[in-house]
Amino acid sequence: MNQIFPDPIRNLQEANIPIDGITAYLSQSETHQILFMEFEKDTDLPEHAHAGQFGIVLEGKIELVIDGKMQRFTKGDRYYIPEGVKHSGKIYAGYADMTFFDEPNRYVKK
């Protein structure tokens, strides 16, 4: 995969996310996290819920089922998952995004 993120992003600490084929750079705050994620492999996301999440698709395709409604997002699209709303999905190889999590402890550093 071509490097989508510039050095200042790639120099951030990586997030410890237990998904095969993901690289995620973590920008940590006292109130939230921002992740810059790249997926090398297709990934299925089981249904789950957490604090609010906002994403901007930078490359590729993701399919999300948010509160029972299937939606497809591609480069340039934005998505929002409100706090506590159940969601699941499929992320396709080559996908990259920037995701804001409205919680400071969603992921830890590697």
Protein Blocks (a to p, Z undefined) as FASTA:
>chain_A
ZZfbdfklmmpccddddbehiacdddddfkbccdddddfbdcddddddddddddddfbhj
ddddeehiacdddehiacdddehiacdddddehiacddddfbfklpccZZ
